[in-house]
């Protein structure tokens, strides 16, 4: 099967895509919704802000449905993950990808997580997309300078970089409102878009409203949405 298409991650470059944009502009909400619509062909992972291998592989294993228990060793999880992904049928989307780099002010080792992505995923043509903030580039430069790590190979393998816009406005939010609540009238959809535009949660506010939709839905015979 082909990897799924996406406006953020075009099919031709999904094998090595990077999407970056400012924080709190709805990246996580948007990419979760995209993954949900792919009917199991893509898996979403939020990279943990820790530095150990086990938490990283545990997050990926849980997303893939790989067996995990409290006694699972990191190398065991790594092997199971590689066996699952090397088939090429699943796309992996890593959110908060800047946490793939060491966050320490004084890195003491080479970027283990990034090396694994390069060696075990990119080299095996596993469809991979990274979603991040500009912090990704700062962390990359910091680790490269501190450890003398050559990053040319990694950077050269990123086939597509998508610079995401800042906070979307009402015109951009209206289609999202209609998708989040398909039964809403045009008036309600415009109201939802306006609400999200002024909300601190922005795109994530659609998710909260959609979850409350059953209790907010008008009574039979009452006015429409």
Protein Blocks (a to p, Z undefined) as FASTA:
>chain_A
ZZdddfklgfklmmoccddddehiommmmmmmmmmmnnopaccddddfbfbfklmmmmmm
mmnopacdfklcfklmmmmmmmmmmnopaccddehklmmpcfbfbdcbdcfklmmmmmmm
mmnopacdddddfklmmmmmmmmmmnopafklmmmmmmbdcdddddddfklmmmmmmmmm
mmbcfklmmmmmmmmmmpmklmmmmmmmmmmmmmmpccehiacZZ
